[in-house]
Amino acid sequence: MRSVPLEIACDESGSEGEKLIGGQTGVFAHAGVRLSLDEAAACLVELRRRIRSPAVEYKANHLLRTKHRRVLEWFLGPLGPVHGRAHVYLVDKKRLLANELRTLAGPGIRPDDDLLAAFNDVLRARNRRDPATGSFFAMAGDTAELRAKVAEARDAKALDPLVPAILRAVEYWSAGGEQVFLVHDEQPSLKGDRLARIEASPGLAGVRFVDSRTDPRVQAADFLVGVARRIAEDELNGNGDRILTGLLAPYVDSASLWY
């Protein structure tokens, strides 16, 4: 066992809190990479050399441009800098929402888009007199039991996939018995009970939130999570790229809620 914790750099893409339907993205992704500062810095230098963009800050969108397809395949491929040293957790937001609805309302309910939208609204409503509350119960069946379950889920912020994704990252990287220290891109929403839940995770030695621009390891995670979310979303929408989906597959956590 290591005498010092294993440092894992993390970032997310597609996070919209508890808004799981009707938002900007259909997939949430969280990635962790195991690189030293020098290795991550070398990765960024090589990406800049291959992409040759005048941009001050490089992002995943640079890799996703058609003209940089070969660079993207190298980055994800077996000769790339993160192959065998990274982990990606993916969530199909609509599927997560449908699963939560079935948990609360019963497996027989049919989660069409209108019902899912109303369900998402009622779980995000902070005022229980919000019109969205009445709309959902009119569609799903207004019972005291269902109202109690919805209220409990609302208070627990059950829909936001960010905390479960971080907990899964800790579980994954500490599976060999090592303590893990996370260096994570800044997340202002993680405070209070949500942060306490992360900090109490077995296997976690600690967590530090940083501006991704100050840590090349987090920038490498940003590249990976951005391209992973885009590839996964294209696959989900029927526009998948067989080669890219295949290159992404070794990184994807088996516990992901996707595809």
C-alpha positions as a printed Julia matrix, in Angstrom:
259×3 Matrix{Float64}:
   0.0    0.0     0.0
   1.24   3.5    -0.8
   2.49   5.62    2.09
   0.91   8.71    0.54
  -2.58   9.01   -0.96
  -3.11   8.44   -4.66
  -3.86  11.85   -6.2
  -6.61  11.84   -8.83
  -7.52  14.95  -10.82
 -11.21  15.3   -11.68
 -13.59  17.39  -13.72
 -17.17  17.16  -14.96
 -19.09  18.1   -18.09
 -22.8   18.55  -18.63
 -23.63  19.41  -15.03
 -26.89  21.36  -14.77
 -27.69  20.49  -11.19
 -31.09  18.86  -10.85
 -32.27  19.92  -14.3
 -32.24  16.62  -16.14
 -34.61  17.3   -19.02
 -35.0   20.31  -21.28
 -31.49  21.56  -20.52
 -28.41  22.12  -22.64
 -27.09  18.56  -22.42
 -28.55  15.07  -22.29
 -25.52  13.41  -20.71
 -23.57  14.15  -17.55
 -19.94  13.0   -17.41
 -17.32  12.9   -14.68
 -13.69  11.94  -15.25
 -10.68  11.23  -13.09
  -7.1   10.93  -14.34
  -4.01   9.54  -12.64
  -1.17  11.69  -13.94
   1.7   13.48  -12.25
   2.03  17.23  -12.71
   4.91  16.7   -15.15
   3.01  14.06  -17.14
  -0.07  16.27  -17.37
   2.0   19.28  -18.42
   3.66  17.19  -21.14
   0.2   16.04  -22.29
  -0.94  19.65  -22.68
   2.25  20.62  -24.53
   1.74  17.73  -26.95
  -1.91  18.64  -27.49
  -0.91  22.22  -28.28
   1.76  21.0   -30.67
  -0.68  18.78  -32.53
  -3.67  21.15  -32.55
  -1.71  24.33  -33.31
  -4.45  26.76  -32.33
  -3.7   30.38  -31.3
  -6.21  30.04  -28.42
  -4.85  30.94  -24.99
  -6.84  28.2   -23.25
  -7.44  24.87  -24.94
 -10.7   23.01  -24.27
 -12.31  19.76  -25.39
 -14.02  21.59  -28.28
 -10.64  21.96  -29.95
 -10.23  18.18  -30.0
 -13.77  17.65  -31.27
 -13.26  19.68  -34.44
 -13.23  17.56  -37.59
  -9.8   18.82  -38.62
  -8.36  17.49  -35.35
  -9.86  14.01  -35.63
  -6.45  12.32  -35.69
  -5.43  14.18  -32.53
  -8.6   13.02  -30.77
  -7.99   9.41  -31.79
  -4.41   9.66  -30.5
  -5.57  11.22  -27.2
  -8.05   8.41  -26.49
  -6.08   5.62  -28.12
  -3.63   3.1   -26.64
  -0.64   5.38  -27.3
  -2.33   8.43  -25.8
  -1.41  10.06  -22.48
  -4.46   8.97  -20.47
  -4.99   5.43  -21.73
  -5.13   3.02  -18.79
  -4.86   5.94  -16.38
  -8.34   7.42  -16.47
 -11.93   6.64  -15.54
 -15.17   8.14  -16.86
 -18.61   7.91  -15.29
 -21.51   8.67  -17.64
 -25.16   9.39  -16.88
 -28.04   9.52  -19.35
 -29.99  12.26  -17.58
 -33.37  11.25  -18.96
 -32.82   7.64  -17.91
 -31.79   8.76  -14.41
 -34.96  10.82  -14.14
 -37.14   7.94  -15.36
 -35.53   5.55  -12.86
 -36.18   7.96  -10.0
 -39.8    8.37  -11.11
 -40.33   4.61  -11.12
 -38.75   4.36   -7.69
 -41.2    6.88   -6.25
 -44.35   6.16   -8.25
 -43.98   2.45   -8.96
 -42.59   0.39  -11.86
 -45.9    0.48  -13.74
 -45.8    4.2   -14.46
 -45.07   5.24  -18.07
 -42.45   8.01  -18.06
 -43.24   9.94  -21.24
 -41.55  13.29  -21.88
 -44.39  15.4   -20.49
 -44.54  13.43  -17.26
 -40.76  13.47  -16.9
 -40.69  17.24  -17.39
 -43.38  17.71  -14.75
 -41.56  15.33  -12.4
 -38.29  17.19  -12.87
 -40.05  20.47  -12.14
 -41.7   19.21   -8.96
 -38.42  17.89   -7.57
 -36.68  21.17   -8.32
 -39.48  23.33   -6.88
 -38.48  24.95   -3.63
 -42.0   26.26   -2.99
 -44.47  23.44   -2.5
 -47.24  25.72   -3.78
 -45.43  26.06   -7.09
 -47.86  25.33  -10.0
 -45.47  22.61  -11.19
 -46.36  20.59   -8.1
 -50.01  20.39   -9.01
 -49.23  19.58  -12.63
 -47.15  16.53  -11.74
 -49.62  15.07   -9.26
 -52.48  15.57  -11.7
 -50.58  13.41  -14.19
 -49.09  10.8   -11.85
 -51.88  10.39   -9.31
 -52.33  12.5    -6.23
 -51.82  10.37   -3.13
 -50.46  11.23    0.29
 -47.85   8.5    -0.07
 -46.53   9.85   -3.36
 -46.47  13.42   -2.03
 -44.43  12.27    0.98
 -41.94  10.41   -1.24
 -41.57  13.39   -3.56
 -41.02  15.75   -0.61
 -38.29  13.47    0.76
 -36.57  13.2    -2.63
 -36.8   16.97   -3.08
 -35.13  17.63    0.25
 -32.4   15.09   -0.52
 -31.58  16.68   -3.91
 -31.74  13.19   -5.32
 -31.47  14.18   -8.98
 -28.09  15.92   -9.15
 -25.59  13.31  -10.43
 -22.48  15.22   -9.34
 -22.12  13.9    -5.78
 -22.82  10.24   -6.73
 -20.26  10.58   -9.54
 -17.57  11.84   -7.15
 -18.39   9.09   -4.65
 -18.08   6.54   -7.44
 -14.7    7.99   -8.44
 -13.44   7.54   -4.88
 -14.78   3.98   -4.81
 -13.17   3.14   -8.15
  -9.71   4.56   -7.43
  -9.55   3.22   -3.86
 -10.67  -0.29   -4.81
  -7.13  -1.61   -4.38
  -7.03  -0.46   -0.77
  -5.25   2.82   -1.43
  -6.38   6.11    0.05
  -7.36   8.66   -2.59
  -6.93  12.42   -2.61
  -9.06  14.25   -5.18
  -7.95  17.43   -6.89
 -11.21  18.64   -8.42
 -12.2   21.55  -10.59
 -14.06  24.2    -8.62
 -17.66  23.3    -7.78
 -19.47  26.12   -5.91
 -22.55  23.93   -5.42
 -20.61  21.47   -3.26
 -20.97  22.75    0.28
 -22.75  21.89    3.52
 -24.28  18.42    3.65
 -23.28  17.6     0.08
 -19.61  18.28    0.74
 -19.79  16.49    4.08
 -21.15  13.4     2.31
 -18.15  13.39   -0.01
 -15.64  14.0     2.76
 -17.07  11.05    4.74
 -16.56   8.66    1.83
 -14.53   5.54    2.75
 -11.2    5.59    0.95
 -11.01   9.37    0.63
  -7.99  11.01    2.22
  -9.12  14.49    1.24
 -10.35  16.75   -1.54
  -9.14  20.1    -2.83
 -11.01  22.29   -5.29
  -8.89  24.29   -7.71
  -9.19  26.55  -10.72
  -8.5   24.15  -13.58
  -6.18  26.72  -15.18
  -3.76  26.3   -12.27
  -3.39  22.52  -12.45
  -2.46  20.7   -15.69
  -3.87  17.43  -14.31
  -7.33  18.95  -14.01
  -6.96  20.4   -17.5
  -6.22  16.9   -18.8
  -9.35  15.65  -17.01
 -11.26  18.53  -18.6
 -10.2   17.4   -22.07
 -11.18  13.82  -21.38
 -14.55  14.52  -19.76
 -15.53  17.0   -22.47
 -14.88  14.65  -25.36
 -16.39  11.72  -23.44
 -19.66  13.57  -22.87
 -19.89  14.62  -26.5
 -19.16  11.11  -27.82
 -21.68   9.6   -25.39
 -24.34  12.16  -26.27
 -23.89  11.59  -30.01
 -24.24   7.84  -29.44
 -27.36   8.36  -27.35
 -28.94  10.55  -30.04
 -28.31   8.05  -32.82
 -25.4   10.0   -34.31
 -22.65   7.91  -32.8
 -19.23   7.39  -34.3
 -18.3    3.73  -34.09
 -14.57   4.38  -33.89
 -14.78   7.08  -31.23
 -17.3    5.12  -29.17
 -14.94   2.16  -29.3
 -11.97   4.28  -28.23
 -13.99   5.69  -25.32
 -15.25   2.29  -24.14
 -12.19   1.27  -22.05
 -12.55   4.42  -19.94
 -16.26   4.06  -19.15
 -17.25   2.86  -15.69
 -19.39  -0.27  -15.74
 -21.66   1.45  -13.2
 -22.46   4.25  -15.65
 -26.1    4.91  -16.47
 -25.61   5.1   -20.21
 -26.08   3.04  -23.36
